[in-house]
Amino acid sequence: MPWRYARSRTVYRQANDSKGDVLADSWKRALVLSPHTDDGELGCGATLVRLAAAGCHVRYIAFSIANRSLPEGFPPDTLAREAREATAVLGVKDVVLHDFDVRTFPQHRQEILELLVKESKEFKPDVVFQPSPSDMHQDHQTVAREGLRAFKRTTMLGYLLPWNTSGFSDDCYITFGESELEKKVEAVGKYRSQAHRSYADPDYIRSLAKVHGVTVGRPYAEVFKVARLVLDPPTD
């Protein structure tokens, strides 16, 4: 008889308020690892809106302000400024921006790991959002691998960036409503210097959320690869 493998999925539905919302109840501190400014918004922006609105302390770390990705005519601090505008739309107030050069993260692996270990000890997140392990971009791969090392005792969810990813495993869906989706669209729109990129198109962002939502019978969702899931008992 051939082996059969049945995959399971975790679906975190949105409650009408914070009472009974598994995200609000379980995740008091969330850490977002965004290799470049805008990766976190694109991968899990609506989830961050939901978390921040529920009272979760969300810390957003971008490892590069990606000056090399700026079109001609934009000042060097453009993406740093746009990142702060975008995260403000999401309701995220704790923002840390580093300035590693784009496509050089593998050379700075140890330095990135040490930054993450420090966050693990000092911020003590309940959940970490980072690129999927199957993301093919070298900077994203470095953050994903070092994140797994630094937060090996923490729930870790890898967000999907389809244009960089092959072989993604959709283990977890976090659902949300239209208001969260439109906040995500607005946040990505703050990156005016990146408006020429196809994945920044509002229709694409809405369509992707709808596709993921339909997969689990909900209006909208973001999808994640579960690297580790830790569920602690509730505390008073």
PEQUIMO-V855661 format. One record per residue. RES is the residue in one small letter. SS is DSSP state (H for helix, E for strand, L for the rest). PHI is phi in degrees with one decimal (none if undefined). Layout:
RES_SS_PHI / RES_SS_PHI
This chain:
m_L_none / p_L_-70.5 / w_L_-69.7 / r_L_-123.0 / y_L_-116.0 / a_L_-102.3 / r_L_-80.6 / s_L_-111.0 / r_L_-126.5 / t_E_-104.2 / v_E_-120.5 / y_E_-99.5 / r_L_-80.2 / q_L_-91.8 / a_L_-87.0 / n_L_-70.9 / d_L_-146.6 / s_L_-70.1 / k_L_-67.3 / g_L_81.0 / d_L_-81.4 / v_H_-60.7 / l_H_-68.3 / a_H_-66.8 / d_H_-74.1 / s_H_-98.8 / w_L_-116.3 / k_L_-88.0 / r_E_-134.3 / a_E_-120.5 / l_E_-115.9 / v_E_-111.1 / l_E_-103.9 / s_E_-114.3 / p_L_-52.0 / h_L_-123.8 / t_L_-55.5 / d_L_96.6 / d_H_-61.9 / g_H_-64.2 / e_H_-63.9 / l_H_-67.9 / g_H_-80.6 / c_H_-149.4 / g_H_-59.1 / a_H_-68.5 / t_H_-62.4 / l_H_-65.6 / v_H_-59.5 / r_H_-61.8 / l_H_-64.7 / a_H_-60.7 / a_H_-66.3 / a_L_-85.4 / g_L_96.9 / c_L_-72.4 / h_E_-81.6 / v_E_-102.3 / r_E_-109.6 / y_E_-111.8 / i_E_-118.0 / a_E_-107.6 / f_L_-92.9 / s_L_-150.3 / i_L_-91.1 / a_L_49.9 / n_H_-58.2 / r_H_-67.4 / s_H_-91.2 / l_L_-79.1 / p_L_-64.0 / e_L_-60.0 / g_L_103.0 / f_L_-91.8 / p_L_-67.6 / p_L_-59.2 / d_L_-90.1 / t_H_-58.4 / l_H_-69.0 / a_H_-62.9 / r_H_-66.2 / e_H_-63.8 / a_H_-63.3 / r_H_-68.3 / e_H_-66.2 / a_H_-67.4 / t_H_-67.0 / a_H_-63.2 / v_H_-60.8 / l_H_-74.6 / g_L_90.3 / v_L_-93.9 / k_L_-106.3 / d_E_-99.6 / v_E_-126.2 / v_E_-122.6 / l_E_-119.3 / h_L_-103.1 / d_L_-136.0 / f_L_-71.3 / d_L_-66.3 / v_L_-59.3 / r_L_65.7 / t_L_-120.9 / f_H_-58.2 / p_H_-56.3 / q_H_-72.1 / h_H_-113.5 / r_H_-53.4 / q_H_-66.2 / e_H_-63.5 / i_H_-64.8 / l_H_-59.1 / e_H_-64.7 / l_H_-62.6 / l_H_-70.9 / v_H_-60.9 / k_H_-61.3 / e_H_-64.2 / s_H_-61.4 / k_H_-77.7 / e_H_-94.7 / f_L_-84.7 / k_L_53.0 / p_L_-69.0 / d_L_-85.1 / v_E_-148.2 / v_E_-122.1 / f_E_-103.4 / q_E_-148.3 / p_E_-60.2 / s_L_-65.2 / p_L_-60.1 / s_L_-92.8 / d_E_-68.7 / m_L_-89.3 / h_L_-68.7 / q_H_-62.6 / d_H_-70.0 / h_H_-65.3 / q_H_-60.7 / t_H_-64.0 / v_H_-63.4 / a_H_-63.7 / r_H_-68.1 / e_H_-71.5 / g_H_-61.8 / l_H_-62.3 / r_H_-71.2 / a_H_-75.4 / f_L_-118.8 / k_L_-70.6 / r_L_-111.9 / t_L_-127.2 / t_E_-59.8 / m_E_-131.4 / l_E_-122.1 / g_E_-94.2 / y_E_-81.5 / l_L_-96.1 / l_L_-118.9 / p_H_-56.5 / w_H_-70.8 / n_H_-113.8 / t_E_-121.0 / s_L_-135.1 / g_L_74.8 / f_L_-72.8 / s_L_-107.1 / d_L_-87.3 / d_L_-85.8 / c_E_-138.1 / y_E_-121.2 / i_E_-112.2 / t_E_-96.9 / f_E_-163.0 / g_L_-103.2 / e_H_-66.1 / s_H_-64.5 / e_H_-65.8 / l_H_-62.2 / e_H_-69.5 / k_H_-65.6 / k_H_-63.0 / v_H_-59.9 / e_H_-63.6 / a_H_-63.1 / v_H_-61.6 / g_H_-65.4 / k_L_-68.6 / y_L_-83.5 / r_H_-64.1 / s_H_-69.8 / q_H_-111.7 / a_L_-64.5 / h_L_-76.7 / r_L_-80.6 / s_H_-62.1 / y_H_-75.9 / a_H_-89.5 / d_L_-65.1 / p_H_-56.2 / d_H_-65.4 / y_H_-65.3 / i_H_-61.0 / r_H_-65.0 / s_H_-65.6 / l_H_-64.2 / a_H_-62.6 / k_H_-69.0 / v_H_-58.5 / h_H_-65.1 / g_H_-65.2 / v_H_-59.4 / t_H_-56.8 / v_L_-115.4 / g_L_70.5 / r_L_-127.0 / p_L_-62.8 / y_E_-145.2 / a_E_-160.2 / e_E_-113.5 / v_E_-120.0 / f_E_-141.1 / k_E_-89.8 / v_E_-82.0 / a_E_-84.8 / r_E_-160.0 / l_L_-127.5 / v_L_-118.8 / l_L_-114.7 / d_L_-91.3 / p_L_-66.6 / p_L_-65.4 / t_L_-121.8 / d_L_-76.3
